[in-house]
Amino acid sequence: MTDTITPELTHGVGLSDAAADKVRSLMSQEGRDDLRLRLAVQPGGCSGLIYQLYFDERMLEGDAVRSFGDNVEVIVDKMSVPYLEGASIDFEDTIQKQGFTIDNPNAAGSCACGDSFH
């Protein structure tokens, strides 16, 4: 018997196909299939809140999870769910920019750097 927590909650964060493919690629490069993409909102930044996006092997009590195809799950902690409902994660790979982006309809405004919102 394992001590893993079975998530009962889901969330409304979306993940584009490009972002899901990048997540799979990064996990493959790490040689790991036990990681999930965690999106959280934390106090900080010049506008009051910042996003945190990272791989996590843990499943914490109250986490909401949503699966996106083969082996890709996005986890959101229970405190962040209301701030992220309807948000979407994408991955851009252009000459101007490479990286994950978050489009959040709940953000009332953001700072010039784009890393912080309220």
N, C-alpha and C positions, 0 to 999 in steps of 0.2 A: 504494500500500500504506500502511495506517495503522499507528500504534503502539499501537492499543488492545489491551488484554489480554483475551483470551477467558476468562471465568470457567469453571472446571471444577467448582467446588464449589457446593453449594446449602446452605441452612440451614433450620432449623425454626421460624423466626419467622413468625407469621401477621399478616395485615393485614385488618381488618374492611372491609366494603363502605363504611361511613361514612368510615373513614380513607382508603381508596383514592380515594373521591370528593373528599375535601378535598385530597389530594395533587394530583390532576388539576386542581382549581380553582386551587390556589396556583401550579402550574406555568403554567397558562394566564394568570393575572394577571401573571406575570413574563415572559410571551411566550417561554418556554423549553420545549423538549421533549427536551433533552439531559441533564436532571437526574435523579438517583436519590435516593431517601430512604435516608440512611445512619443506621444504629443502631449505636452503639458503647458499650462499657463502659470507663470510665476510673477510675483511682484518685482518690479524693477524697470530699468530703462527710463528714458526721459518722458515718456507718456504714461507711465504707471504700470504697465504689464508687458511681459516679454514671453515669447514662445520658446519652448525647449523641445527639440526634436532629436531623439537619439535611440540607439538600439538598447534593448533591455531584455535580460533573460528572466527577470522576475515577474510574477503576477501577484499584485497586492490586493488585499481585501478592498472591495468597493470599485475595483477597476472595471471599466466598460471596454469590451473588445468587439472588433468587427473584422471578419475575414475577407480577403480580396484574392481569390484564386489560390493557386498552389503555394502553400507555405508562407503566405504574407498576411500578417495580422497587424492591426493598428490598435494600440491600447491608449485609453485616456483615463486619468484618475478621476475619481468622483467629484472632486472640487473643480476640475477644469471643464467637465462636460457642458455645463450651462454656457460657458464662454465660447465654446467651440462648436455648438450645434449648427449644422449647415455649412461648416467650413470645409474646404477642400485642399488637399495636398497635391502638388504637381511637381514635375521635375523638368527644368529647362536646361538645354545643352546647346547654347548658341555661342557665337563669337563674343557677344557682349556679356553673357552671364551663364554660369553653370552652377546648378544647385537646386535644392528643394525650395519651393515657394508655398506660401500658405495664403489662401484667399478666404477671409473670414467676414461674413456679412454682419457679424455682431460687433465688429470693431467700429466705434464711433469716429475715430480719427487715429492717425499715426504720426510719428515723428518723421523728420526729413531722412533719417538713416533707414527707415522702414523696418527696424528691428523691434520697435516698441509700439504699443497701441493702448487705447483706452475705450 
